[in-house]
Amino acid sequence: MRIVIMLLAFLLASGQTVVFGNDAEKSAKEGFKEVHQGMKKVTKAVHKKAKQGAKVIDKNAKKTLKHADKDIKNATKD
């Protein structure tokens, strides 16, 4: 009985791919392309935000370094 059930399940599953094989393959390819394009957009957006964040951090570090340099000069001047 198990063999018959497994055989029927296999035929049911494989029958759909035979009938809808080309359509399913095309839709799968289109879906993959859409997902890939979406991933590209997300990656670009994340990279852009990270780049902007790095610029802000660099700018703040530069200001802090200048301020520290002035403090060191003033402290050693006396």
TORDOVO-283570 format. One record per atom (N, C-alpha, C, O): residue number from 1; atom name; x, y, z. Coordinates in nm, 3 decimals, padded with zeros to 5 digits. Atoms other than C-alpha are relative to their C-alpha. Example, Ala and Ser with C-alpha at 12.3 -4.5 7.8 and 13.67 -1.06 7.14 Angstrom:
# residues 2
{rec 1,N,{00.089,-00.119,00.000}}
{rec 1,CA,{01.230,-00.450,00.780}}
{rec 1,C,{00.090,00.120,00.000}}
{rec 1,O,{00.194,00.118,00.066}}
{rec 2,N,{-00.082,-00.119,-00.006}}
{rec 2,CA,{01.367,-00.106,00.714}}
{rec 2,C,{-00.077,00.109,00.073}}
{rec 2,O,{-00.026,00.220,00.090}}
This chain:
# residues 78
{rec 1,N,{00.083,-00.119,00.000}}
{rec 1,CA,{00.000,00.000,00.000}}
{rec 1,C,{00.087,00.125,00.000}}
{rec 1,O,{00.058,00.222,-00.070}}
{rec 2,N,{-00.089,-00.115,-00.005}}
{rec 2,CA,{00.284,00.237,00.084}}
{rec 2,C,{00.064,00.027,-00.136}}
{rec 2,O,{00.082,00.142,-00.177}}
{rec 3,N,{-00.063,-00.015,00.132}}
{rec 3,CA,{00.443,00.172,-00.252}}
{rec 3,C,{-00.097,00.068,-00.096}}
{rec 3,O,{-00.057,00.155,-00.173}}
{rec 4,N,{00.101,-00.060,00.088}}
{rec 4,CA,{00.119,00.261,-00.432}}
{rec 4,C,{-00.017,00.147,00.033}}
{rec 4,O,{-00.027,00.230,-00.058}}
{rec 5,N,{00.015,-00.140,-00.040}}
{rec 5,CA,{00.082,00.582,-00.232}}
{rec 5,C,{00.121,00.082,-00.045}}
{rec 5,O,{00.107,00.193,-00.095}}
{rec 6,N,{-00.121,-00.071,00.041}}
{rec 6,CA,{00.443,00.677,-00.299}}
{rec 6,C,{00.004,00.017,-00.152}}
{rec 6,O,{00.046,00.121,-00.202}}
{rec 7,N,{00.004,-00.007,00.146}}
{rec 7,CA,{00.400,00.599,-00.669}}
{rec 7,C,{-00.099,00.105,-00.047}}
{rec 7,O,{-00.070,00.182,-00.138}}
{rec 8,N,{00.100,-00.100,00.038}}
{rec 8,CA,{00.084,00.809,-00.693}}
{rec 8,C,{00.049,00.142,00.034}}
{rec 8,O,{00.028,00.235,-00.044}}
{rec 9,N,{-00.053,-00.131,-00.037}}
{rec 9,CA,{00.250,01.097,-00.508}}
{rec 9,C,{00.107,00.043,-00.098}}
{rec 9,O,{00.112,00.160,-00.138}}
{rec 10,N,{-00.106,-00.032,00.097}}
{rec 10,CA,{00.548,01.080,-00.743}}
{rec 10,C,{-00.061,00.039,-00.135}}
{rec 10,O,{-00.017,00.136,-00.196}}
{rec 11,N,{00.064,-00.031,00.128}}
{rec 11,CA,{00.324,01.076,-01.052}}
{rec 11,C,{-00.072,00.134,00.006}}
{rec 11,O,{-00.069,00.211,-00.090}}
{rec 12,N,{00.069,-00.127,-00.015}}
{rec 12,CA,{00.120,01.365,-00.920}}
{rec 12,C,{00.100,00.115,-00.005}}
{rec 12,O,{00.076,00.215,-00.073}}
{rec 13,N,{-00.101,-00.105,-00.004}}
{rec 13,CA,{00.431,01.572,-00.850}}
{rec 13,C,{00.069,00.017,-00.135}}
{rec 13,O,{00.089,00.130,-00.181}}
{rec 14,N,{-00.070,-00.008,00.128}}
{rec 14,CA,{00.605,01.487,-01.177}}
{rec 14,C,{-00.094,00.040,-00.113}}
{rec 14,O,{-00.050,00.100,-00.211}}
{rec 15,N,{00.097,-00.035,00.103}}
{rec 15,CA,{00.287,01.530,-01.382}}
{rec 15,C,{-00.016,00.150,-00.014}}
{rec 15,O,{-00.033,00.200,-00.125}}
{rec 16,N,{00.015,-00.145,00.006}}
{rec 16,CA,{00.260,01.895,-01.293}}
{rec 16,C,{00.119,00.065,-00.067}}
{rec 16,O,{00.104,00.162,-00.141}}
{rec 17,N,{-00.117,-00.060,00.063}}
{rec 17,CA,{00.614,01.967,-01.399}}
{rec 17,C,{00.003,-00.028,-00.149}}
{rec 17,O,{00.053,00.054,-00.226}}
{rec 18,N,{00.006,00.030,00.143}}
{rec 18,CA,{00.557,01.795,-01.732}}
{rec 18,C,{-00.100,00.093,-00.068}}
{rec 18,O,{-00.070,00.147,-00.174}}
{rec 19,N,{00.104,-00.083,00.059}}
{rec 19,CA,{00.238,01.989,-01.800}}
{rec 19,C,{00.037,00.148,00.008}}
{rec 19,O,{00.023,00.221,-00.090}}
{rec 20,N,{-00.029,-00.141,-00.020}}
{rec 20,CA,{00.353,02.321,-01.656}}
{rec 20,C,{00.151,00.028,00.001}}
{rec 20,O,{00.194,00.132,00.053}}
{rec 21,N,{-00.145,-00.011,-00.007}}
{rec 21,CA,{00.728,02.272,-01.701}}
{rec 21,C,{00.055,00.128,-00.058}}
{rec 21,O,{00.133,00.197,00.009}}
{rec 22,N,{-00.054,-00.119,00.063}}
{rec 22,CA,{00.799,02.554,-01.944}}
{rec 22,C,{-00.044,00.127,00.072}}
{rec 22,O,{00.036,00.217,00.095}}
{rec 23,N,{00.051,-00.117,-00.071}}
{rec 23,CA,{00.577,02.804,-01.766}}
{rec 23,C,{00.066,00.014,00.136}}
{rec 23,O,{00.102,00.124,00.177}}
{rec 24,N,{-00.062,-00.003,-00.133}}
{rec 24,CA,{00.720,02.711,-01.430}}
{rec 24,C,{00.146,00.042,-00.010}}
{rec 24,O,{00.196,00.116,00.074}}
{rec 25,N,{-00.141,-00.034,00.018}}
{rec 25,CA,{01.074,02.738,-01.562}}
{rec 25,C,{00.015,00.149,-00.032}}
{rec 25,O,{00.104,00.215,00.021}}
{rec 26,N,{-00.005,-00.143,00.034}}
{rec 26,CA,{01.007,03.081,-01.714}}
{rec 26,C,{-00.030,00.087,00.120}}
{rec 26,O,{00.037,00.187,00.144}}
{rec 27,N,{00.035,-00.080,-00.117}}
{rec 27,CA,{00.839,03.210,-01.403}}
{rec 27,C,{00.108,-00.008,00.107}}
{rec 27,O,{00.132,00.089,00.179}}
{rec 28,N,{-00.108,00.014,-00.097}}
{rec 28,CA,{01.120,03.073,-01.189}}
{rec 28,C,{00.118,00.089,-00.039}}
{rec 28,O,{00.179,00.154,00.046}}
{rec 29,N,{-00.109,-00.087,00.048}}
{rec 29,CA,{01.378,03.252,-01.406}}
{rec 29,C,{-00.033,00.147,00.023}}
{rec 29,O,{00.052,00.224,00.067}}
{rec 30,N,{00.042,-00.139,-00.022}}
{rec 30,CA,{01.179,03.576,-01.391}}
{rec 30,C,{00.004,00.034,00.149}}
{rec 30,O,{00.048,00.143,00.187}}
{rec 31,N,{-00.003,-00.021,-00.144}}
{rec 31,CA,{01.141,03.540,-01.016}}
{rec 31,C,{00.143,00.014,00.050}}
{rec 31,O,{00.171,00.099,00.134}}
{rec 32,N,{-00.141,-00.008,-00.039}}
{rec 32,CA,{01.514,03.480,-00.979}}
{rec 32,C,{00.059,00.134,-00.041}}
{rec 32,O,{00.134,00.196,00.035}}
{rec 33,N,{-00.051,-00.131,00.046}}
{rec 33,CA,{01.589,03.791,-01.187}}
{rec 33,C,{-00.051,00.112,00.091}}
{rec 33,O,{00.024,00.203,00.125}}
{rec 34,N,{00.057,-00.103,-00.088}}
{rec 34,CA,{01.354,04.000,-00.970}}
{rec 34,C,{00.069,-00.001,00.136}}
{rec 34,O,{00.100,00.105,00.191}}
{rec 35,N,{-00.068,00.010,-00.129}}
{rec 35,CA,{01.513,03.871,-00.652}}
{rec 35,C,{00.142,00.052,-00.011}}
{rec 35,O,{00.189,00.123,00.078}}
{rec 36,N,{-00.138,-00.045,00.020}}
{rec 36,CA,{01.861,03.934,-00.791}}
{rec 36,C,{00.007,00.152,-00.011}}
{rec 36,O,{00.095,00.215,00.048}}
{rec 37,N,{00.003,-00.145,00.012}}
{rec 37,CA,{01.772,04.291,-00.889}}
{rec 37,C,{-00.031,00.066,00.134}}
{rec 37,O,{00.028,00.168,00.168}}
{rec 38,N,{00.032,-00.052,-00.133}}
{rec 38,CA,{01.619,04.350,-00.547}}
{rec 38,C,{00.120,-00.006,00.092}}
{rec 38,O,{00.145,00.087,00.170}}
{rec 39,N,{-00.120,00.013,-00.082}}
{rec 39,CA,{01.934,04.221,-00.380}}
{rec 39,C,{00.105,00.104,-00.039}}
{rec 39,O,{00.174,00.159,00.047}}
{rec 40,N,{-00.094,-00.103,00.046}}
{rec 40,CA,{02.144,04.455,-00.595}}
{rec 40,C,{-00.037,00.136,00.058}}
{rec 40,O,{00.050,00.209,00.106}}
{rec 41,N,{00.046,-00.128,-00.053}}
{rec 41,CA,{01.932,04.752,-00.488}}
{rec 41,C,{00.028,00.011,00.149}}
{rec 41,O,{00.074,00.115,00.197}}
{rec 42,N,{-00.024,-00.002,-00.144}}
{rec 42,CA,{01.957,04.659,-00.122}}
{rec 42,C,{00.149,00.014,00.029}}
{rec 42,O,{00.188,00.091,00.117}}
{rec 43,N,{-00.146,-00.008,-00.020}}
{rec 43,CA,{02.333,04.608,-00.147}}
{rec 43,C,{00.051,00.140,-00.027}}
{rec 43,O,{00.132,00.193,00.049}}
{rec 44,N,{-00.042,-00.136,00.033}}
{rec 44,CA,{02.379,04.945,-00.315}}
{rec 44,C,{-00.043,00.098,00.109}}
{rec 44,O,{00.034,00.186,00.148}}
{rec 45,N,{00.050,-00.090,-00.104}}
{rec 45,CA,{02.163,05.118,-00.054}}
{rec 45,C,{00.080,-00.014,00.129}}
{rec 45,O,{00.114,00.086,00.192}}
{rec 46,N,{-00.078,00.024,-00.121}}
{rec 46,CA,{02.351,04.957,00.234}}
{rec 46,C,{00.140,00.056,-00.016}}
{rec 46,O,{00.194,00.117,00.077}}
{rec 47,N,{-00.135,-00.050,00.026}}
{rec 47,CA,{02.685,05.042,00.075}}
{rec 47,C,{00.002,00.153,00.006}}
{rec 47,O,{00.094,00.213,00.061}}
{rec 48,N,{00.009,-00.146,00.000}}
{rec 48,CA,{02.576,05.402,00.024}}
{rec 48,C,{-00.012,00.054,00.143}}
{rec 48,O,{00.056,00.150,00.178}}
{rec 49,N,{00.016,-00.043,-00.140}}
{rec 49,CA,{02.462,05.437,00.387}}
{rec 49,C,{00.130,-00.019,00.078}}
{rec 49,O,{00.168,00.067,00.158}}
{rec 50,N,{-00.126,00.027,-00.070}}
{rec 50,CA,{02.785,05.280,00.512}}
{rec 50,C,{00.106,00.103,-00.040}}
{rec 50,O,{00.184,00.148,00.044}}
{rec 51,N,{-00.097,-00.099,00.049}}
{rec 51,CA,{02.989,05.517,00.297}}
{rec 51,C,{-00.028,00.136,00.064}}
{rec 51,O,{00.065,00.206,00.104}}
{rec 52,N,{00.036,-00.127,-00.063}}
{rec 52,CA,{02.797,05.817,00.433}}
{rec 52,C,{00.037,-00.002,00.148}}
{rec 52,O,{00.087,00.097,00.201}}
{rec 53,N,{-00.035,00.013,-00.142}}
{rec 53,CA,{02.845,05.692,00.788}}
{rec 53,C,{00.149,00.011,00.021}}
{rec 53,O,{00.195,00.072,00.117}}
{rec 54,N,{-00.145,-00.007,-00.011}}
{rec 54,CA,{03.217,05.650,00.729}}
{rec 54,C,{00.048,00.143,-00.018}}
{rec 54,O,{00.143,00.185,00.050}}
{rec 55,N,{-00.038,-00.141,00.021}}
{rec 55,CA,{03.240,06.009,00.601}}
{rec 55,C,{-00.025,00.081,00.127}}
{rec 55,O,{00.058,00.164,00.165}}
{rec 56,N,{00.034,-00.071,-00.122}}
{rec 56,CA,{03.068,06.139,00.915}}
{rec 56,C,{00.102,-00.034,00.110}}
{rec 56,O,{00.149,00.054,00.181}}
{rec 57,N,{-00.097,00.043,-00.102}}
{rec 57,CA,{03.299,05.935,01.139}}
{rec 57,C,{00.137,00.061,-00.028}}
{rec 57,O,{00.204,00.108,00.064}}
{rec 58,N,{-00.130,-00.059,00.035}}
{rec 58,CA,{03.607,06.054,00.949}}
{rec 58,C,{00.003,00.149,00.029}}
{rec 58,O,{00.103,00.202,00.079}}
{rec 59,N,{00.009,-00.144,-00.025}}
{rec 59,CA,{03.492,06.415,00.973}}
{rec 59,C,{00.011,00.029,00.150}}
{rec 59,O,{00.085,00.118,00.192}}
{rec 60,N,{-00.006,-00.018,-00.146}}
{rec 60,CA,{03.436,06.386,01.349}}
{rec 60,C,{00.138,-00.033,00.055}}
{rec 60,O,{00.187,00.035,00.145}}
{rec 61,N,{-00.134,00.039,-00.045}}
{rec 61,CA,{03.770,06.210,01.397}}
{rec 61,C,{00.101,00.110,-00.034}}
{rec 61,O,{00.191,00.140,00.044}}
{rec 62,N,{-00.091,-00.107,00.042}}
{rec 62,CA,{03.947,06.485,01.205}}
{rec 62,C,{-00.013,00.121,00.093}}
{rec 62,O,{00.087,00.180,00.134}}
{rec 63,N,{00.024,-00.112,-00.091}}
{rec 63,CA,{03.786,06.755,01.422}}
{rec 63,C,{00.059,-00.030,00.138}}
{rec 63,O,{00.123,00.056,00.199}}
{rec 64,N,{-00.052,00.038,-00.132}}
{rec 64,CA,{03.875,06.566,01.740}}
{rec 64,C,{00.152,00.001,00.001}}
{rec 64,O,{00.214,00.044,00.098}}
{rec 65,N,{-00.145,00.002,00.009}}
{rec 65,CA,{04.233,06.518,01.625}}
{rec 65,C,{00.057,00.142,-00.001}}
{rec 65,O,{00.158,00.168,00.063}}
{rec 66,N,{-00.045,-00.141,00.002}}
{rec 66,CA,{04.271,06.891,01.550}}
{rec 66,C,{-00.012,00.061,00.139}}
{rec 66,O,{00.077,00.132,00.185}}
{rec 67,N,{00.021,-00.054,-00.134}}
{rec 67,CA,{04.126,06.978,01.889}}
{rec 67,C,{00.104,-00.057,00.098}}
{rec 67,O,{00.157,00.017,00.181}}
{rec 68,N,{-00.101,00.063,-00.087}}
{rec 68,CA,{04.358,06.730,02.063}}
{rec 68,C,{00.138,00.058,-00.029}}
{rec 68,O,{00.217,00.078,00.064}}
{rec 69,N,{-00.129,-00.058,00.038}}
{rec 69,CA,{04.655,06.872,01.871}}
{rec 69,C,{00.017,00.139,00.062}}
{rec 69,O,{00.123,00.172,00.113}}
{rec 70,N,{-00.004,-00.133,-00.062}}
{rec 70,CA,{04.569,07.224,01.989}}
{rec 70,C,{00.020,-00.011,00.151}}
{rec 70,O,{00.098,00.064,00.209}}
{rec 71,N,{-00.013,00.019,-00.145}}
{rec 71,CA,{04.531,07.100,02.347}}
{rec 71,C,{00.143,-00.041,00.038}}
{rec 71,O,{00.198,00.007,00.137}}
{rec 72,N,{-00.138,00.044,-00.028}}
{rec 72,CA,{04.871,06.927,02.333}}
{rec 72,C,{00.097,00.117,-00.016}}
{rec 72,O,{00.188,00.134,00.066}}
{rec 73,N,{-00.088,-00.115,00.023}}
{rec 73,CA,{05.038,07.239,02.192}}
{rec 73,C,{-00.014,00.101,00.116}}
{rec 73,O,{00.086,00.155,00.165}}
{rec 74,N,{00.022,-00.095,-00.111}}
{rec 74,CA,{04.880,07.458,02.462}}
{rec 74,C,{00.058,-00.054,00.131}}
{rec 74,O,{00.111,00.022,00.212}}
{rec 75,N,{-00.050,00.058,-00.124}}
{rec 75,CA,{04.980,07.216,02.736}}
{rec 75,C,{00.153,00.000,00.004}}
{rec 75,O,{00.212,00.018,00.110}}
{rec 76,N,{-00.147,00.005,00.005}}
{rec 76,CA,{05.342,07.192,02.623}}
{rec 76,C,{00.061,00.138,-00.015}}
{rec 76,O,{00.182,00.154,00.002}}
{rec 77,N,{-00.048,-00.138,00.020}}
{rec 77,CA,{05.371,07.568,02.555}}
{rec 77,C,{00.043,00.064,00.130}}
{rec 77,O,{00.140,00.140,00.133}}
{rec 78,N,{-00.028,-00.062,-00.129}}
{rec 78,CA,{05.374,07.664,02.920}}
{rec 78,C,{00.125,-00.044,00.057}}
{rec 78,O,{00.162,00.000,00.166}}
